[in-house]
Amino acid sequence: MTEVKRGQATSLGLSEVWRWLPWVGGLIGLLALAWVLRSFDVNRFRSILAGADLRWLVLVPLSILIEQLVRAWKWRQLLYPLRPISVLRLFGAIMAGYLLAALIPLGFGTIARSWLVARREELKLASVLATVALDRLTDGIVFACLVPLALLSVVFDDPTGGVRKGLIWGGAGSFVLFAAVLLALLAYRRDALSTDGPLFALLGRLPQRFVPVVQRVAKAFAEGIAWPGGVWRGVGVVFASVAIKLLAATHLLWAGLSIGIVLEPAQYFFLVAFLGFLMILGHFFRFIGSFVVGGVFALGLFGVTPEPALAMVLIVEMANILSIAVVGAIFLWAQGIALRDLRAAKDARR
Protein backbone atom coordinates (compact mmCIF):
# COMPACT_ATOMS: atom_id res chain seq x y z
CA MET A 1 0.00 0.00 0.00
CA THR A 2 2.84 2.35 0.87
CA GLU A 3 4.53 1.66 -2.47
CA VAL A 4 1.32 2.49 -4.34
CA LYS A 5 0.99 5.79 -2.51
CA ARG A 6 4.60 6.64 -3.20
CA GLY A 7 4.07 5.88 -6.88
CA GLN A 8 0.96 8.04 -6.97
CA ALA A 9 2.80 10.87 -5.22
CA THR A 10 5.65 10.65 -7.70
CA SER A 11 3.22 10.69 -10.63
CA LEU A 12 1.36 13.69 -9.22
CA GLY A 13 4.63 15.47 -8.55
CA LEU A 14 5.82 15.03 -12.13
CA SER A 15 2.46 16.14 -13.53
CA GLU A 16 2.55 19.26 -11.35
CA VAL A 17 6.07 20.08 -12.57
CA TRP A 18 4.99 19.60 -16.19
CA ARG A 19 1.90 21.78 -15.65
CA TRP A 20 3.91 24.62 -14.16
CA LEU A 21 6.84 24.34 -16.58
CA PRO A 22 5.33 26.68 -19.24
CA TRP A 23 4.75 29.35 -16.58
CA VAL A 24 8.29 29.01 -15.25
CA GLY A 25 9.67 29.01 -18.79
CA GLY A 26 7.64 32.09 -19.62
CA LEU A 27 8.94 33.93 -16.56
CA ILE A 28 12.54 32.99 -17.35
CA GLY A 29 12.02 34.10 -20.94
CA LEU A 30 10.66 37.49 -19.85
CA LEU A 31 13.53 38.01 -17.41
CA ALA A 32 16.08 37.07 -20.10
CA LEU A 33 14.41 39.44 -22.58
CA ALA A 34 14.49 42.26 -20.01
CA TRP A 35 18.20 41.59 -19.47
CA VAL A 36 19.22 41.66 -23.16
CA LEU A 37 17.10 44.81 -23.67
CA ARG A 38 18.23 46.59 -20.50
CA SER A 39 19.56 49.59 -22.46
CA PHE A 40 16.78 49.58 -25.07
CA ASP A 41 15.73 52.83 -26.79
CA VAL A 42 12.11 52.56 -27.95
CA ASN A 43 12.22 55.69 -30.15
CA ARG A 44 15.30 54.48 -31.99
CA PHE A 45 13.68 51.06 -32.47
CA ARG A 46 10.60 52.68 -34.02
CA SER A 47 12.67 54.79 -36.39
CA ILE A 48 14.66 51.72 -37.48
CA LEU A 49 11.48 49.80 -38.36
CA ALA A 50 9.94 52.84 -40.08
CA GLY A 51 12.99 53.17 -42.33
CA ALA A 52 13.23 49.49 -43.30
CA ASP A 53 13.80 48.86 -47.03
CA LEU A 54 10.87 46.84 -48.41
CA ARG A 55 13.01 45.46 -51.25
CA TRP A 56 15.12 43.50 -48.76
CA LEU A 57 12.16 42.70 -46.51
CA VAL A 58 10.45 40.76 -49.30
CA LEU A 59 13.43 38.42 -49.48
CA VAL A 60 12.95 37.25 -45.89
CA PRO A 61 9.70 35.28 -46.42
CA LEU A 62 10.93 34.26 -49.87
CA SER A 63 14.05 32.65 -48.38
CA ILE A 64 11.89 30.95 -45.74
CA LEU A 65 9.66 29.43 -48.42
CA ILE A 66 12.65 28.30 -50.49
CA GLU A 67 14.17 26.67 -47.41
CA GLN A 68 10.97 24.69 -46.84
CA LEU A 69 10.84 23.74 -50.52
CA VAL A 70 14.32 22.26 -50.18
CA ARG A 71 13.15 20.39 -47.09
CA ALA A 72 10.19 19.07 -49.05
CA TRP A 73 12.55 17.86 -51.82
CA LYS A 74 14.71 16.16 -49.21
CA TRP A 75 11.66 14.53 -47.62
CA ARG A 76 10.60 13.27 -51.06
CA GLN A 77 13.87 11.34 -51.37
CA LEU A 78 13.32 9.73 -47.95
CA LEU A 79 9.71 8.86 -48.83
CA TYR A 80 10.65 7.49 -52.25
CA PRO A 81 11.05 3.85 -51.05
CA LEU A 82 7.44 4.04 -49.88
CA ARG A 83 5.97 6.10 -52.71
CA PRO A 84 7.06 8.98 -54.99
CA ILE A 85 5.20 12.12 -53.93
CA SER A 86 5.15 15.59 -55.44
CA VAL A 87 7.52 18.13 -53.87
CA LEU A 88 4.81 20.81 -53.84
CA ARG A 89 2.42 18.45 -52.05
CA LEU A 90 5.03 17.72 -49.39
CA PHE A 91 5.85 21.42 -49.14
CA GLY A 92 2.21 22.16 -48.38
CA ALA A 93 2.08 19.39 -45.78
CA ILE A 94 5.16 20.76 -44.03
CA MET A 95 3.76 24.29 -43.85
CA ALA A 96 0.33 23.03 -42.77
CA GLY A 97 2.00 20.87 -40.12
CA TYR A 98 3.72 23.93 -38.67
CA LEU A 99 0.39 25.77 -38.66
CA LEU A 100 -1.49 22.93 -36.97
CA ALA A 101 1.21 22.54 -34.33
CA ALA A 102 0.92 26.26 -33.53
CA LEU A 103 -2.88 26.58 -33.50
CA ILE A 104 -4.37 23.41 -32.09
CA PRO A 105 -1.89 22.26 -30.78
CA LEU A 106 -2.09 18.58 -31.73
CA GLY A 107 1.47 18.00 -30.68
CA PHE A 108 4.69 18.32 -32.63
CA GLY A 109 4.61 19.59 -36.20
CA THR A 110 6.29 16.40 -37.37
CA ILE A 111 3.27 14.36 -36.29
CA ALA A 112 0.85 16.77 -37.97
CA ARG A 113 2.64 16.79 -41.33
CA SER A 114 3.09 13.02 -41.23
CA TRP A 115 -0.64 12.60 -40.64
CA LEU A 116 -1.45 14.92 -43.56
CA VAL A 117 0.74 12.96 -45.98
CA ALA A 118 -0.36 9.55 -44.72
CA ARG A 119 -4.00 10.63 -45.01
CA ARG A 120 -3.72 11.88 -48.58
CA GLU A 121 -1.39 9.21 -49.94
CA GLU A 122 -3.03 6.31 -48.08
CA LEU A 123 0.22 5.39 -46.34
CA LYS A 124 0.75 4.07 -42.84
CA LEU A 125 1.25 6.91 -40.37
CA ALA A 126 4.03 5.06 -38.55
CA SER A 127 5.96 4.59 -41.82
CA VAL A 128 5.72 8.29 -42.68
CA LEU A 129 6.77 9.21 -39.14
CA ALA A 130 9.89 7.09 -39.59
CA THR A 131 10.89 9.12 -42.67
CA VAL A 132 10.48 12.32 -40.66
CA ALA A 133 12.75 10.82 -38.00
CA LEU A 134 15.40 10.20 -40.68
CA ASP A 135 14.91 13.76 -41.90
CA ARG A 136 15.52 15.17 -38.41
CA LEU A 137 18.47 12.90 -37.71
CA THR A 138 20.30 13.77 -40.93
CA ASP A 139 19.66 17.45 -40.22
CA GLY A 140 21.05 17.02 -36.71
CA ILE A 141 24.19 15.14 -37.77
CA VAL A 142 25.00 17.64 -40.54
CA PHE A 143 24.31 20.53 -38.15
CA ALA A 144 26.63 19.07 -35.50
CA CYS A 145 29.38 18.64 -38.11
CA LEU A 146 29.05 22.27 -39.23
CA VAL A 147 29.29 23.74 -35.71
CA PRO A 148 33.14 23.49 -35.55
CA LEU A 149 33.38 25.35 -38.86
CA ALA A 150 31.17 28.11 -37.48
CA LEU A 151 33.32 28.45 -34.36
CA LEU A 152 36.63 28.46 -36.25
CA SER A 153 35.51 31.11 -38.72
CA VAL A 154 34.38 33.87 -36.34
CA VAL A 155 35.91 36.02 -33.61
CA PHE A 156 33.78 37.56 -30.87
CA ASP A 157 34.10 38.83 -27.32
CA ASP A 158 33.80 35.83 -24.99
CA PRO A 159 35.94 36.56 -21.88
CA THR A 160 34.92 33.44 -19.95
CA GLY A 161 34.82 31.17 -23.01
CA GLY A 162 31.36 30.02 -21.96
CA VAL A 163 29.72 30.51 -25.35
CA ARG A 164 32.42 28.62 -27.25
CA LYS A 165 32.54 25.82 -24.69
CA GLY A 166 28.79 25.49 -24.74
CA LEU A 167 28.69 25.19 -28.53
CA ILE A 168 31.62 22.76 -28.60
CA TRP A 169 30.08 20.46 -26.02
CA GLY A 170 26.65 20.88 -27.56
CA GLY A 171 27.93 20.03 -31.04
CA ALA A 172 29.91 17.01 -29.86
CA GLY A 173 27.09 15.75 -27.68
CA SER A 174 24.54 16.22 -30.45
CA PHE A 175 26.67 14.31 -32.95
CA VAL A 176 27.10 11.37 -30.58
CA LEU A 177 23.40 11.38 -29.68
CA PHE A 178 22.12 11.62 -33.27
CA ALA A 179 24.57 9.00 -34.52
CA ALA A 180 23.58 6.63 -31.70
CA VAL A 181 19.87 7.11 -32.43
CA LEU A 182 20.47 6.49 -36.14
CA LEU A 183 22.32 3.25 -35.41
CA ALA A 184 19.56 2.26 -33.00
CA LEU A 185 16.93 2.83 -35.71
CA LEU A 186 18.87 0.68 -38.16
CA ALA A 187 19.09 -2.10 -35.57
CA TYR A 188 15.39 -1.68 -34.84
CA ARG A 189 14.53 -2.03 -38.53
CA ARG A 190 16.48 -5.26 -38.77
CA ASP A 191 14.70 -6.76 -35.77
CA ALA A 192 11.22 -5.37 -36.47
CA LEU A 193 11.07 -6.74 -40.01
CA SER A 194 11.87 -10.23 -38.79
CA THR A 195 9.04 -12.07 -37.03
CA ASP A 196 11.65 -14.33 -35.43
CA GLY A 197 13.64 -11.40 -33.98
CA PRO A 198 13.92 -10.46 -30.31
CA LEU A 199 11.66 -7.42 -30.74
CA PHE A 200 8.63 -9.46 -31.77
CA ALA A 201 9.35 -11.92 -28.97
CA LEU A 202 9.37 -9.01 -26.50
CA LEU A 203 6.16 -7.55 -27.90
CA GLY A 204 4.56 -10.96 -27.66
CA ARG A 205 4.68 -10.67 -23.87
CA LEU A 206 2.16 -7.85 -23.91
CA PRO A 207 -1.53 -8.58 -23.20
CA GLN A 208 -2.81 -10.57 -26.16
CA ARG A 209 -5.40 -8.00 -27.22
CA PHE A 210 -2.61 -5.45 -27.79
CA VAL A 211 -0.06 -7.71 -29.49
CA PRO A 212 -1.38 -7.64 -33.11
CA VAL A 213 -1.83 -3.85 -33.13
CA VAL A 214 1.55 -3.09 -31.56
CA GLN A 215 3.33 -5.50 -33.89
CA ARG A 216 1.69 -3.91 -36.95
CA VAL A 217 2.73 -0.42 -35.83
CA ALA A 218 6.26 -1.60 -35.05
CA LYS A 219 6.60 -3.19 -38.48
CA ALA A 220 5.12 -0.14 -40.25
CA PHE A 221 7.60 2.16 -38.50
CA ALA A 222 10.48 -0.12 -39.50
CA GLU A 223 9.34 -0.06 -43.14
CA GLY A 224 9.80 3.72 -43.17
CA ILE A 225 13.42 3.47 -41.98
CA ALA A 226 14.90 3.01 -45.43
CA TRP A 227 17.69 5.06 -46.99
CA PRO A 228 16.70 6.06 -50.54
CA GLY A 229 18.07 3.84 -53.28
CA GLY A 230 20.49 5.34 -55.76
CA VAL A 231 23.67 7.21 -54.91
CA TRP A 232 22.39 10.58 -56.07
CA ARG A 233 19.33 10.42 -53.83
CA GLY A 234 21.39 9.61 -50.74
CA VAL A 235 23.92 12.33 -51.53
CA GLY A 236 21.06 14.70 -52.27
CA VAL A 237 19.64 14.17 -48.79
CA VAL A 238 22.96 15.24 -47.22
CA PHE A 239 23.43 18.23 -49.52
CA ALA A 240 19.82 19.30 -48.91
CA SER A 241 20.52 19.35 -45.16
CA VAL A 242 23.50 21.64 -45.79
CA ALA A 243 21.44 23.86 -48.12
CA ILE A 244 18.72 24.18 -45.48
CA LYS A 245 21.25 25.56 -42.97
CA LEU A 246 22.71 27.97 -45.53
CA LEU A 247 19.25 29.25 -46.43
CA ALA A 248 18.42 29.66 -42.74
CA ALA A 249 21.50 31.90 -42.43
CA THR A 250 20.12 34.24 -45.11
CA HIS A 251 17.02 35.09 -43.08
CA LEU A 252 18.95 37.41 -40.78
CA LEU A 253 21.06 38.58 -43.74
CA TRP A 254 18.04 40.00 -45.61
CA ALA A 255 16.49 41.33 -42.41
CA GLY A 256 19.75 43.11 -41.56
CA LEU A 257 20.17 44.57 -45.04
CA SER A 258 16.66 46.03 -44.82
CA ILE A 259 17.78 48.22 -41.89
CA GLY A 260 21.39 48.76 -42.95
CA ILE A 261 23.13 46.08 -40.85
CA VAL A 262 25.74 43.96 -42.62
CA LEU A 263 27.82 41.23 -40.94
CA GLU A 264 30.58 38.99 -42.22
CA PRO A 265 29.38 35.85 -44.04
CA ALA A 266 30.74 33.50 -41.35
CA GLN A 267 28.93 35.43 -38.63
CA TYR A 268 25.54 34.60 -40.13
CA PHE A 269 26.44 30.94 -40.09
CA PHE A 270 27.50 31.22 -36.44
CA LEU A 271 24.12 32.79 -35.64
CA VAL A 272 22.34 29.77 -37.14
CA ALA A 273 24.45 27.37 -35.06
CA PHE A 274 23.97 29.34 -31.84
CA LEU A 275 20.24 29.90 -32.29
CA GLY A 276 19.72 26.30 -33.35
CA PHE A 277 21.00 24.96 -30.03
CA LEU A 278 19.22 27.66 -28.04
CA MET A 279 15.86 26.93 -29.67
CA ILE A 280 16.25 23.21 -28.96
CA LEU A 281 16.87 23.99 -25.30
CA GLY A 282 14.04 26.52 -25.29
CA HIS A 283 11.61 24.00 -26.76
CA PHE A 284 12.64 21.29 -24.31
CA PHE A 285 12.40 23.52 -21.22
CA ARG A 286 9.51 25.59 -22.66
CA PHE A 287 11.37 28.90 -22.54
CA ILE A 288 9.16 31.47 -24.26
CA GLY A 289 10.91 33.76 -26.74
CA SER A 290 14.17 31.80 -26.95
CA PHE A 291 14.69 32.85 -30.59
CA VAL A 292 14.17 36.54 -29.81
CA VAL A 293 16.33 36.53 -26.68
CA GLY A 294 19.04 34.40 -28.28
CA GLY A 295 19.03 36.47 -31.46
CA VAL A 296 19.48 39.79 -29.64
CA PHE A 297 22.22 38.30 -27.45
CA ALA A 298 24.09 36.63 -30.33
CA LEU A 299 23.95 39.72 -32.54
CA GLY A 300 25.31 41.69 -29.61
CA LEU A 301 28.43 39.49 -29.70
CA PHE A 302 29.20 41.07 -33.10
CA GLY A 303 28.57 44.64 -32.00
CA VAL A 304 24.93 45.02 -33.04
CA THR A 305 23.09 47.17 -30.51
CA PRO A 306 19.76 45.98 -29.03
CA GLU A 307 17.48 48.15 -31.18
CA PRO A 308 18.55 46.90 -34.66
CA ALA A 309 19.13 43.42 -33.26
CA LEU A 310 15.53 43.19 -32.02
CA ALA A 311 14.28 44.62 -35.32
CA MET A 312 16.15 41.92 -37.29
CA VAL A 313 14.90 39.10 -35.09
CA LEU A 314 11.28 40.30 -35.13
CA ILE A 315 11.33 40.71 -38.91
CA VAL A 316 12.42 37.10 -39.30
CA GLU A 317 9.91 35.90 -36.70
CA MET A 318 6.98 37.74 -38.30
CA ALA A 319 7.96 36.61 -41.80
CA ASN A 320 8.06 33.04 -40.57
CA ILE A 321 4.63 33.30 -38.90
CA LEU A 322 3.03 34.92 -41.95
CA SER A 323 4.55 32.38 -44.35
CA ILE A 324 3.29 29.46 -42.30
CA ALA A 325 -0.15 31.04 -41.81
CA VAL A 326 -0.73 31.81 -45.50
CA VAL A 327 0.72 28.70 -47.14
CA GLY A 328 -0.44 26.33 -44.39
CA ALA A 329 -4.01 27.68 -44.48
CA ILE A 330 -4.14 27.39 -48.28
CA PHE A 331 -3.01 23.75 -48.13
CA LEU A 332 -5.52 22.88 -45.41
CA TRP A 333 -8.31 24.58 -47.37
CA ALA A 334 -7.33 22.65 -50.52
CA GLN A 335 -7.48 19.41 -48.51
CA GLY A 336 -10.89 20.27 -47.09
CA ILE A 337 -9.60 20.32 -43.51
CA ALA A 338 -11.23 22.81 -41.12
CA LEU A 339 -9.47 23.85 -37.92
CA ARG A 340 -12.74 23.71 -35.98
CA ASP A 341 -13.11 20.03 -36.91
CA LEU A 342 -9.59 19.30 -35.66
CA ARG A 343 -10.26 21.14 -32.42
CA ALA A 344 -13.51 19.20 -31.96
CA ALA A 345 -11.69 15.92 -32.55
CA LYS A 346 -9.05 16.91 -30.02
CA ASP A 347 -11.66 17.84 -27.41
CA ALA A 348 -13.52 14.56 -27.98
CA ARG A 349 -10.37 12.59 -27.11
CA ARG A 350 -10.01 14.30 -23.73
Contacts in CASP RR format, 6 or more apart in sequence:
PFRMAT RR
TARGET T0000
AUTHOR 0000-0000-0000
METHOD contacts of the structure
MODEL  1
MTEVKRGQATSLGLSEVWRWLPWVGGLIGLLALAWVLRSFDVNRFRSILA
GADLRWLVLVPLSILIEQLVRAWKWRQLLYPLRPISVLRLFGAIMAGYLL
AALIPLGFGTIARSWLVARREELKLASVLATVALDRLTDGIVFACLVPLA
LLSVVFDDPTGGVRKGLIWGGAGSFVLFAAVLLALLAYRRDALSTDGPLF
ALLGRLPQRFVPVVQRVAKAFAEGIAWPGGVWRGVGVVFASVAIKLLAAT
HLLWAGLSIGIVLEPAQYFFLVAFLGFLMILGHFFRFIGSFVVGGVFALG
LFGVTPEPALAMVLIVEMANILSIAVVGAIFLWAQGIALRDLRAAKDARR
21 285 0 8 1.000
21 286 0 8 1.000
22 286 0 8 1.000
22 288 0 8 1.000
24 286 0 8 1.000
25 285 0 8 1.000
25 286 0 8 1.000
25 287 0 8 1.000
25 288 0 8 1.000
26 286 0 8 1.000
26 287 0 8 1.000
26 288 0 8 1.000
28 287 0 8 1.000
29 287 0 8 1.000
29 288 0 8 1.000
29 289 0 8 1.000
29 290 0 8 1.000
29 293 0 8 1.000
30 288 0 8 1.000
32 287 0 8 1.000
32 293 0 8 1.000
33 289 0 8 1.000
33 292 0 8 1.000
33 293 0 8 1.000
33 296 0 8 1.000
36 293 0 8 1.000
36 294 0 8 1.000
36 296 0 8 1.000
36 297 0 8 1.000
36 306 0 8 1.000
37 296 0 8 1.000
37 306 0 8 1.000
37 310 0 8 1.000
39 306 0 8 1.000
40 306 0 8 1.000
40 307 0 8 1.000
40 310 0 8 1.000
41 306 0 8 1.000
41 307 0 8 1.000
44 307 0 8 1.000
45 307 0 8 1.000
45 310 0 8 1.000
45 311 0 8 1.000
48 259 0 8 1.000
48 307 0 8 1.000
48 308 0 8 1.000
48 311 0 8 1.000
49 259 0 8 1.000
49 311 0 8 1.000
51 259 0 8 1.000
52 258 0 8 1.000
52 259 0 8 1.000
52 311 0 8 1.000
52 315 0 8 1.000
53 257 0 8 1.000
53 258 0 8 1.000
53 259 0 8 1.000
53 260 0 8 1.000
54 258 0 8 1.000
55 258 0 8 1.000
56 254 0 8 1.000
56 255 0 8 1.000
56 256 0 8 1.000
56 257 0 8 1.000
56 258 0 8 1.000
57 254 0 8 1.000
57 255 0 8 1.000
57 258 0 8 1.000
57 315 0 8 1.000
57 319 0 8 1.000
59 250 0 8 1.000
59 254 0 8 1.000
60 251 0 8 1.000
60 254 0 8 1.000
60 255 0 8 1.000
60 258 0 8 1.000
60 315 0 8 1.000
60 316 0 8 1.000
60 319 0 8 1.000
61 319 0 8 1.000
61 320 0 8 1.000
61 322 0 8 1.000
61 323 0 8 1.000
63 247 0 8 1.000
63 250 0 8 1.000
63 251 0 8 1.000
63 254 0 8 1.000
64 251 0 8 1.000
64 319 0 8 1.000
64 320 0 8 1.000
64 323 0 8 1.000
65 323 0 8 1.000
65 327 0 8 1.000
66 247 0 8 1.000
67 244 0 8 1.000
67 247 0 8 1.000
67 248 0 8 1.000
68 91 0 8 1.000
68 94 0 8 1.000
68 95 0 8 1.000
68 323 0 8 1.000
69 87 0 8 1.000
69 91 0 8 1.000
70 240 0 8 1.000
70 243 0 8 1.000
70 244 0 8 1.000
70 247 0 8 1.000
71 91 0 8 1.000
71 94 0 8 1.000
71 135 0 8 1.000
71 240 0 8 1.000
71 244 0 8 1.000
72 87 0 8 1.000
72 88 0 8 1.000
72 90 0 8 1.000
72 91 0 8 1.000
72 92 0 8 1.000
72 93 0 8 1.000
72 94 0 8 1.000
73 87 0 8 1.000
73 240 0 8 1.000
74 135 0 8 1.000
74 138 0 8 1.000
74 236 0 8 1.000
74 237 0 8 1.000
74 240 0 8 1.000
74 241 0 8 1.000
74 244 0 8 1.000
75 90 0 8 1.000
75 94 0 8 1.000
75 131 0 8 1.000
75 132 0 8 1.000
75 135 0 8 1.000
76 84 0 8 1.000
76 85 0 8 1.000
76 86 0 8 1.000
76 87 0 8 1.000
76 90 0 8 1.000
77 228 0 8 1.000
77 233 0 8 1.000
77 234 0 8 1.000
77 236 0 8 1.000
77 237 0 8 1.000
77 240 0 8 1.000
78 131 0 8 1.000
78 134 0 8 1.000
78 135 0 8 1.000
78 228 0 8 1.000
78 237 0 8 1.000
79 85 0 8 1.000
79 90 0 8 1.000
79 117 0 8 1.000
79 128 0 8 1.000
79 131 0 8 1.000
80 228 0 8 1.000
80 229 0 8 1.000
80 233 0 8 1.000
81 224 0 8 1.000
81 226 0 8 1.000
81 228 0 8 1.000
81 229 0 8 1.000
82 123 0 8 1.000
82 127 0 8 1.000
82 128 0 8 1.000
82 131 0 8 1.000
82 223 0 8 1.000
82 224 0 8 1.000
82 226 0 8 1.000
83 121 0 8 1.000
83 123 0 8 1.000
85 117 0 8 1.000
85 121 0 8 1.000
89 117 0 8 1.000
89 120 0 8 1.000
90 117 0 8 1.000
91 327 0 8 1.000
92 327 0 8 1.000
92 328 0 8 1.000
92 331 0 8 1.000
93 113 0 8 1.000
93 116 0 8 1.000
93 117 0 8 1.000
93 120 0 8 1.000
93 331 0 8 1.000
94 113 0 8 1.000
95 323 0 8 1.000
95 324 0 8 1.000
95 327 0 8 1.000
95 328 0 8 1.000
95 331 0 8 1.000
96 112 0 8 1.000
96 113 0 8 1.000
96 116 0 8 1.000
96 327 0 8 1.000
96 328 0 8 1.000
96 329 0 8 1.000
96 331 0 8 1.000
96 332 0 8 1.000
96 335 0 8 1.000
96 337 0 8 1.000
97 109 0 8 1.000
97 112 0 8 1.000
97 113 0 8 1.000
97 116 0 8 1.000
97 328 0 8 1.000
98 109 0 8 1.000
98 112 0 8 1.000
98 113 0 8 1.000
98 324 0 8 1.000
98 328 0 8 1.000
99 324 0 8 1.000
99 325 0 8 1.000
99 328 0 8 1.000
99 329 0 8 1.000
99 332 0 8 1.000
100 106 0 8 1.000
100 109 0 8 1.000
100 112 0 8 1.000
100 332 0 8 1.000
100 339 0 8 1.000
100 342 0 8 1.000
101 107 0 8 1.000
101 108 0 8 1.000
101 109 0 8 1.000
101 112 0 8 1.000
102 324 0 8 1.000
103 339 0 8 1.000
104 112 0 8 1.000
104 339 0 8 1.000
104 342 0 8 1.000
104 343 0 8 1.000
104 346 0 8 1.000
106 112 0 8 1.000
106 342 0 8 1.000
106 346 0 8 1.000
110 129 0 8 1.000
110 132 0 8 1.000
110 136 0 8 1.000
111 129 0 8 1.000
113 132 0 8 1.000
114 125 0 8 1.000
114 128 0 8 1.000
114 129 0 8 1.000
114 131 0 8 1.000
114 132 0 8 1.000
115 125 0 8 1.000
115 128 0 8 1.000
116 331 0 8 1.000
116 335 0 8 1.000
116 337 0 8 1.000
117 123 0 8 1.000
117 128 0 8 1.000
118 124 0 8 1.000
118 125 0 8 1.000
118 127 0 8 1.000
118 128 0 8 1.000
120 335 0 8 1.000
124 220 0 8 1.000
124 223 0 8 1.000
125 220 0 8 1.000
126 217 0 8 1.000
126 218 0 8 1.000
126 220 0 8 1.000
126 221 0 8 1.000
126 224 0 8 1.000
127 220 0 8 1.000
127 221 0 8 1.000
127 223 0 8 1.000
127 224 0 8 1.000
128 224 0 8 1.000
129 221 0 8 1.000
130 185 0 8 1.000
130 221 0 8 1.000
130 222 0 8 1.000
130 223 0 8 1.000
130 224 0 8 1.000
130 225 0 8 1.000
131 224 0 8 1.000
133 185 0 8 1.000
133 225 0 8 1.000
134 185 0 8 1.000
134 224 0 8 1.000
134 225 0 8 1.000
134 227 0 8 1.000
137 178 0 8 1.000
137 181 0 8 1.000
137 182 0 8 1.000
137 185 0 8 1.000
138 237 0 8 1.000
138 238 0 8 1.000
138 241 0 8 1.000
139 241 0 8 1.000
139 244 0 8 1.000
140 174 0 8 1.000
140 178 0 8 1.000
140 241 0 8 1.000
141 175 0 8 1.000
141 178 0 8 1.000
141 179 0 8 1.000
141 182 0 8 1.000
142 238 0 8 1.000
142 241 0 8 1.000
142 242 0 8 1.000
142 245 0 8 1.000
143 174 0 8 1.000
143 241 0 8 1.000
143 245 0 8 1.000
143 273 0 8 1.000
143 276 0 8 1.000
144 170 0 8 1.000
144 171 0 8 1.000
144 172 0 8 1.000
144 173 0 8 1.000
144 174 0 8 1.000
144 175 0 8 1.000
144 178 0 8 1.000
145 175 0 8 1.000
146 242 0 8 1.000
146 245 0 8 1.000
146 269 0 8 1.000
146 273 0 8 1.000
147 167 0 8 1.000
147 168 0 8 1.000
147 170 0 8 1.000
147 171 0 8 1.000
147 174 0 8 1.000
147 273 0 8 1.000
148 168 0 8 1.000
148 171 0 8 1.000
149 269 0 8 1.000
150 167 0 8 1.000
150 266 0 8 1.000
150 269 0 8 1.000
150 270 0 8 1.000
150 272 0 8 1.000
150 273 0 8 1.000
151 164 0 8 1.000
151 167 0 8 1.000
151 168 0 8 1.000
151 270 0 8 1.000
151 273 0 8 1.000
153 266 0 8 1.000
153 269 0 8 1.000
153 270 0 8 1.000
154 264 0 8 1.000
154 266 0 8 1.000
154 267 0 8 1.000
154 270 0 8 1.000
154 302 0 8 1.000
156 163 0 8 1.000
156 270 0 8 1.000
156 301 0 8 1.000
156 302 0 8 1.000
157 301 0 8 1.000
158 164 0 8 1.000
158 301 0 8 1.000
163 274 0 8 1.000
163 301 0 8 1.000
166 277 0 8 1.000
167 273 0 8 1.000
167 274 0 8 1.000
167 277 0 8 1.000
170 277 0 8 1.000
171 277 0 8 1.000
174 277 0 8 1.000
185 225 0 8 1.000
186 225 0 8 1.000
188 199 0 8 1.000
188 221 0 8 1.000
188 222 0 8 1.000
188 225 0 8 1.000
189 222 0 8 1.000
189 224 0 8 1.000
189 225 0 8 1.000
189 226 0 8 1.000
191 197 0 8 1.000
191 198 0 8 1.000
191 199 0 8 1.000
191 200 0 8 1.000
192 199 0 8 1.000
192 200 0 8 1.000
192 218 0 8 1.000
192 219 0 8 1.000
192 221 0 8 1.000
192 222 0 8 1.000
193 219 0 8 1.000
193 222 0 8 1.000
193 223 0 8 1.000
194 200 0 8 1.000
199 218 0 8 1.000
200 215 0 8 1.000
200 218 0 8 1.000
203 211 0 8 1.000
203 214 0 8 1.000
203 215 0 8 1.000
203 218 0 8 1.000
204 211 0 8 1.000
204 215 0 8 1.000
206 214 0 8 1.000
227 234 0 8 1.000
228 234 0 8 1.000
228 237 0 8 1.000
245 269 0 8 1.000
245 272 0 8 1.000
246 269 0 8 1.000
248 272 0 8 1.000
249 268 0 8 1.000
249 269 0 8 1.000
249 271 0 8 1.000
249 272 0 8 1.000
250 268 0 8 1.000
251 316 0 8 1.000
251 319 0 8 1.000
251 320 0 8 1.000
252 268 0 8 1.000
252 271 0 8 1.000
252 299 0 8 1.000
252 312 0 8 1.000
252 313 0 8 1.000
252 316 0 8 1.000
253 263 0 8 1.000
253 268 0 8 1.000
255 311 0 8 1.000
255 312 0 8 1.000
255 313 0 8 1.000
255 315 0 8 1.000
255 316 0 8 1.000
255 319 0 8 1.000
256 262 0 8 1.000
256 308 0 8 1.000
256 312 0 8 1.000
256 315 0 8 1.000
258 315 0 8 1.000
259 308 0 8 1.000
259 311 0 8 1.000
259 312 0 8 1.000
260 308 0 8 1.000
261 304 0 8 1.000
261 308 0 8 1.000
261 312 0 8 1.000
263 302 0 8 1.000
263 304 0 8 1.000
267 302 0 8 1.000
270 298 0 8 1.000
271 295 0 8 1.000
271 298 0 8 1.000
271 299 0 8 1.000
274 294 0 8 1.000
274 295 0 8 1.000
274 298 0 8 1.000
275 291 0 8 1.000
275 294 0 8 1.000
275 295 0 8 1.000
275 298 0 8 1.000
278 290 0 8 1.000
278 291 0 8 1.000
278 293 0 8 1.000
278 294 0 8 1.000
279 290 0 8 1.000
279 291 0 8 1.000
281 287 0 8 1.000
281 290 0 8 1.000
282 290 0 8 1.000
283 290 0 8 1.000
287 293 0 8 1.000
291 313 0 8 1.000
291 317 0 8 1.000
292 310 0 8 1.000
292 313 0 8 1.000
292 314 0 8 1.000
292 317 0 8 1.000
294 313 0 8 1.000
295 309 0 8 1.000
295 312 0 8 1.000
295 313 0 8 1.000
296 306 0 8 1.000
296 309 0 8 1.000
296 310 0 8 1.000
296 313 0 8 1.000
299 308 0 8 1.000
299 309 0 8 1.000
299 312 0 8 1.000
299 313 0 8 1.000
300 306 0 8 1.000
300 309 0 8 1.000
304 312 0 8 1.000
332 338 0 8 1.000
332 339 0 8 1.000
END
